[in-house]
């Protein structure tokens, strides 16, 4: 595992100073003719000057985001222009650091640390660790895709499995999965090309077709497979991540947290302080699990009511009552000066068709890349979804939603891509799944927390997924589009189909982005001058 600081924000005036006072004067002296004409003594003097001036800049210690945080913290109480405050902070970095410590950790104004951001390379972590790393909401990630890159045999062996003496069983299962992955790709590639002859005619489409074969072959690859990503994070969230990682039961996550802190240690010492394990994070989940067992021991005999709406692996378990009325009321409120109760009364008095037309007006000028109005955040849906690890890997990217996960569960079976069955490779696939299950059960006896590393992208878990209507629009636009991967596309389509039963007017325009322009034109054909009559 390698965690590398790739970059961080720096006051642009520092960069200008380096360019104007150091780089330009030095580069002007780098003309080949001048260097070649220098005597040995002149060359030594020139090199000494370069070293001296470079050291001068480095001694200022202002290649850090801390002066920006300190300057912005002063805005609320200092009337001077903010660019002047930045100049003062740049000139007195130690004072800026002292100010940061007082304001952030003394007064508790943690938002000041958000003005410092870091770019981090995350290399050689497992896909299982990625699930934990990407749980944090206010970060940006771009991850190596198993859909587009042909995978090698790189994987992580967890310390828990090594310490339990089960390394051989684990490695044997992973190597069997990886060998199957390559066999599947060799079968799926010609099958995909044969199934799409028109696309296969042009070489420019071959990468796309091979990608389709890779994305289905990867379902047999383990959660131990190495991944890499680029991450951008503020200092405030960095501290939160490091503390949570220090409290995690898996050694890989704890190691990640330590290396993450080490990568930025010394760059911004005044912005990151609380990095030790938290008793709250260490104890709360295990104690909650024990308490849950007591609850089920007492009430587990009660029969459960089926969800109101369900489709396959997706159930709508809860939705905001009168959602269409609430969204209409919110739109009326923000578009007038009437009190909220009056807006709600008017929305309730409207008929269903009238509310549908009123909400539809918010879509009149919408394009496929536009977000729906914020009033749609007033209502939400809650789903329970049974999904593969591959599908979860995409669903978890919707971090503005709320996800609560159960562990991977062998009793839920696996998701087998239809292409694998059609290409005659299902028996091979399921044989490796059986071998994986045996290894998982063996490992779970001695190292239960690390056993899921052996599972594949096809193995399944249950997730409770809650999202407001605005986020559901985003999911629909992105995941119901034909370019979306089939697994997440199917789950998203099921979610939206169920959600529309609970709030039909609110979600009337929720669809893949490929349909937005056509649907908008049809919806407003009579009133839109930009659309010609048929």
N, C-alpha and C positions, 0 to 999 in steps of 0.2 A: 504494500500500500504506500502510495506517495501522495502527500497533500502539499501543493506548491502554491505560494503566493504569486499570482500572475500580474497583479496590478492593484492600485488603489488610487483614490482621487487625491489630487494635489492642487493647491492654489495655482491658478494659471499664471499669476504674476511671478511665481518662483520659476516656472518654465521659461517665461519671457526673459527673466534675469539671466538664466543659464545660457539661453540662446544669444542674447545681446552682449553680455559681459564676458562670457567664457567661450562659447563655441565659435562665434563669428570671428573674434580676434585670433583665436588659435587656428581656425581653419584657413584664415588668410595667410597665416605663416606656413601652411602646409604645401604651398605650391612646390611641385617637384623640382623646378629650377632652383628655388631657394634652398631646399633641403640638400640637393646635390652639390650646391656651391658652398655649403657650410664646411667649416673646418671641424675636426673632431671635437675641439673645445667648444665651438659655437653650438654644435649639436647637443652636447651634454648640457650646456646652459639652457638651451631651448626646452629640452626634456624636463629639466628641473623646474622651469617656469610653469610648464603644463601641470606637473605634479603639485606645485605649490598652489596654483590657482584652483585646481580641482579640490585640493584639501580644504581650501578656504570655504568653498561652497558646501562641502560635506560637513564641516564643523558647525555650520549654522543649524543643522539638524531640522531644517524646515521642509524636507521631502517627506512629509507626513500629513495626513488629513486633519490632525488635531487643531491647527490654527483656524481652519474653517469652522469646526464645531464650536470653538471658543468664541470666535467672532459672532457667529449667529446666535449664540447664547446671550450675548450682550445686547442684542437688538432691542429686547423688551424694556431695557432700563437705561440705555445710552442713546442720546438723541443724534449722535454723529452719524454721517452716512456709513452704510455697511462696508463699502470698499475701504473706507478709512479704518474701520474696526479690524478688517482683515489685515491691513498693512501693519497695524499695531501688534496683532497676534503673531504675524510672521516674524516680526523683529524680536519678539520675546517669547520663544517657544516654551521655555520652562514655566513662565508665568501663565501661558495658555494652558499648559498641562495641569497646573495647580487649579486654575479656574474650572477646567473640565471636571476634575475630581470633586471639587466642592459642589458644583451645580448638579452633576449626574448622581453621585453617590451620597453627597451630603444632603442636598435639597430634594433629591429624588426625581429630577427632571430628565428622565431617561431619553426623551425624544431628541435631546441634543446629540446623543451618540448616533442618531440616524443620519446625520449629515456626513458621516464617514462611511465610505463603502469600499468593499474589497472584492477583487476577482480572484477566485480560487480554482486551481486545477485539482480535480479529484481523480486519481488514477489507481486502478488495481483493487477496487473494492468489489464486493460481491453484489449480484442483483438483489439478494436478500437484504443486504445492508442498505442498498439504495432505497428500498421501501421505507426504511426508518429515516434516512437522510432527507428524503423528499416529503416527509410529513409536515415540515414546517411551512407555514403559509406565506410569509412575507419575504421570500427568497426567489431568485430566478435560477432555473436550471436548464441546461441543454445537454442531453445525454446521448452517448453512443447508441445507435439504434440497432437492435438485433434483426430488424426487418430489412435493412439495406446493406449491412456488412456481413460477409461470409465469415462465420465465427471459426476461431481456431480452438485449441484445447486448453485455454487458460481458465483456471478456476481457483477459488480460494478454499483452503482446508482450514476450517475453524479450529482454534486452539482447544475448545471444549472436546472436539472429536479426537484430536491427537492425544490429549491428556487421558481420555477414556480408553485409549488403546484400540480405537476402531478406525484408524486411518486407512487400513487396507480395504476394509469393507466399503468405506465411503468412496475411496478412489476408484475401486473396481466398478461401483455403480455409476459414477460420473463418466468414466471412460466408456462404459457401455452406452450411455446416453449420447455422448459426443460422436461415437462411431455410428450410431443409429441416425443422428442428425445429418451426417455426410451421406449416408445411404439414402435417406429421405430426399435430400436435395438432388441427388443424382437421378432419382425417380421422378420427382416433381417437376424438375426443369423441363424435360421433354414433354411431360404431360401438359404443362402450362402453355408451352409453345404450340403444341398440337391443338389445344382448345381455343387458342386465339390466333388463327392463321393470318388474319388481316394485319394485326399488330406485328406479328413475327416477320412479315415481309420486309419491314424496314429495320435496319440495324440500330437506328436511334431508339427503338422501343425495346431492344433486347435487355437493357439494364432494368427497365420496369418489369418485364416478364420474369427475369431472374429474381427480382425483389419479391415478387409474389410467391415464388418457390421458397425463398429464404424465410419469409414471414410465417409460412405454415410449417416448414421443417423445424423452426426454433421451438415449437411447442414441446419437443422432447428434451430440450436443453434444460439444465438444472438451474436452480436459484443460486447456486454457488459460482456460476459463470462470472468471470471478471467483467466489470463495467468501468466506464470512465465518463466524466462529465465536467462541464464548466459551470461554475456557480458564482453568482453575484449576491452579496449580502452586506447589510449595514452592520456597524459595530454593535448596535443595540441587540439585533437578532443573533449576531455571532456569539455574544455572551450567553444568550438563552440556549442556543444550540449546544454549546460546549458543556453547559451545566447539565442539560438533559442527557447528553451522550455519556457524561461521567456517571450518571445514575442508572445507565442501562444494564440489563443482565448479560448481554452478549459482549464478549471480549472484543470482537471486531469493531463494534460501535464505540466502545470505550477508547480503543486505540485511535479510531478516527477523530474523536473529540480531542485527545491529547495532541495529535499531529496537527489538527486544525489550529489549536491555540499556538503551537510552536511556530507554525507558518507565519503568524502575524505578530508574534511576541517581539517587543521592542519597537515595532512600527508605530503603534498607537497605545502606549502603556496607560494613558489617562482615560481610555474609553472602555476597556474590558477588564473587569475586576473579579466578578463572582463566577468562578470556573469549577468549583468543587461539586461533588455529588450532593444532591439535595435530599434530605430525609423524606420530604414530600413526594418526590419522584420515585425514590427507592421503595417506599413502603405502601403507598396508596393503592396501586394496582393489585399486588398480592393480597392485601387485606380485603380489598373489594371482592376478589375472587372467592375468598373464604366465606365472606358474608353472603355472597350470592348462593353458595352451596347450601347455606342454612335456610335461605328463602325458599329454594326449590325443594328442600327436604320437607318444608311445611306446606308449600302451596303447589308443588309440582304435579299433584294429582288432578288439578283443575284442567278441564278441556279448553283448548284455545279456540277462539273464534277465527274463522278464515278471513283474510283481508277482503275488503270490499271489491277491489279490482286486482286481478293477477293475470299475467301472461307469461307462461313458461317459467323461466328462472327469475322473473322480475315481479314483485308484488308492491302495490301502492298501499303502505300501511297507515299513512296519515296524510291529511291535506288540510290546509286552512279552510274552515267553513266559510261559505259565501264569498269565495275568493274573487269572483267577477265583480261583485258589489263593492268589495274593499278596494280593488284596483280602480274602478270607476270613481269611487269617492276620493281616492288619493289624487287622481288626475283633476277632478273638479276643484279640490282644495288648492292645489298648486297653480291652478289656472284662474283663480278668482281671489277675492278677499273675504269669502264666506267662512264661518266657523266650521270645524270638522264635523260636528253632529248634523249641521244643516246639509253639508255635502253628502254625508252618509244617508240621510233621509231621502235626498233627491235621487241618489244612486239606487236606493232600494225601491223607490216609486217607479223607476223606469222599467219597462218590459225587457225581456231577454234579448229580443231583436234590437231594441233601441240601445241597450248597453253594448251589444256586439258591434253595432255601427259606430258608437261613440269611441270605443277602444280602438276600432279599426282605423280611425282618423290619425292615430299616432304613427301608423305605418305608411301614410300616403307618400312621404318623400324619402322613405328608407331604402338604402341600398344593402347589398349582402354583407358589407363590412361594418355597417352601423350597429351600435348597441341599442337595445330598447331603452325607454326612459326609466329613470331610477324608481318611479312609482311602482314598477312591477316587483320591486324587492319586498313589498309589504305582504306578499303571500308566498307560501312555500309548499313543497311536497316532500314526503319522506318515503323512501323505497327500501325494501330489502332485496338485495341482488345476490344470486349465486353465480360466481364468475371465476374464470381461470386466472392464474397468475399473470398471464400475458395480457388479458383484458384489464385486470386491476392496474397493471403498469401504466395503462393509458388513462384510466378513470381517475387515478390519484393525482394526475396533473391538474385537475380542476380544483385547485386548492381553495377557491372562494366558497366552495361547497363544504359540507361537514361530513366526514367519513368516520365511522366506527367499525372496526374490523374484528372478526373472529379469527382464530388460528386456521391454517390450512387443515382440511379434514379429509382423510382418505375415503370416508364413507360417502362423500359427495361425488366420487368418481372423477373423471377427467373430461376435458373438452377435446374432442378429436376433430381436427379440421376436415371438412367434407372432401377436400382435395386428396387427403391421405387415403381415405377410403376409396375414392374414385380411381386413384393411381395404383390400387392393389397393394398398399403398404400398411394397412391397418393391423394386420397380424404381427408384423415386425414392431410396429409402434406399441401395441398393447403388451407384447412380450417384454419390452424394456420397461413399460409402466409397472408390470408385475414385479420385475426384478427390483425396481426402485422402491416399491412398496415394502418388499421384504427387508431391504437395507434400512429404510426409514424406521420400521418397527424395531429392528435390532438396535439402531442408534438411540431411538427414543427411550429405551430402557435405561441407558447409562447417561445420556446427554440430551434430555428432552428439549432444552431450549435451542440446541443446535441442529436437531433432526431435520427441520424444514429446509436446511441448505441442500439436502439430497433430493428434494422434490423438484418436479419439472414445471415448466411454464404451463403445462396442461392441467396441473392439479388445481383444485378449486377451494374457495372459501366463501363465507357469507359476509356481506357488507351492508350496513345500514347507511344510506346515502341521502342526505337532506340538502335540498337546494331551493333557493327562491326562484320565482318565475323568470327574473332577468337572467340568472345563471342558466336556467333550463333553455332559454333562447340561445345562449352562447353554445351550450352543449349540442343543441339541435343543429345549429348552423355548421359547426365544425365536424360533428360525428355522424350526422345523417347524410353528409355529402358523399357522392360515389367514390371520392378519393380516400375516404376513411377506411381503416382496416375493418374487415368483415365482422370480427368478434365484438368490438366496441360499437360498431354501427348497428348490429342487431340489438344489443342491450339498450343503446340510446333510443332506438326506434320504439322498443317496448316501453321504456320509461315515458316517452312523450305521448305515446298512444294512451297509456293509463292516465297520465296527468291531464290530458285534454278532456277526459270524462269528468274530472273534478273541477276544472276551470276552463270550459270551452271557449269563452269569449277572450279571456286573458291570453290563451296560448293559440289562438286561431292562426297566427302568422309564424308559428314555430315550425321550421322545416330546414332541410339542408340548404346551404347557401346557393347551390346551383338552381334552386327553384324560386328564389326570392324575387328576382326581377319579373319573371313570367307571372307569378302569382299576384304581385303588386299591380301589374298592368291589367290583369283580368279583374281584380278586385275594384279598381278605380277606373275602369274603362270608360264609363259614362261621363265621369266628371274630370278626367285628366286630359288637358289639351295636348300633352306631349305624346299621347298614345292614339294612333289612328284608329278609327272605327273599322270593324271587320267588313 
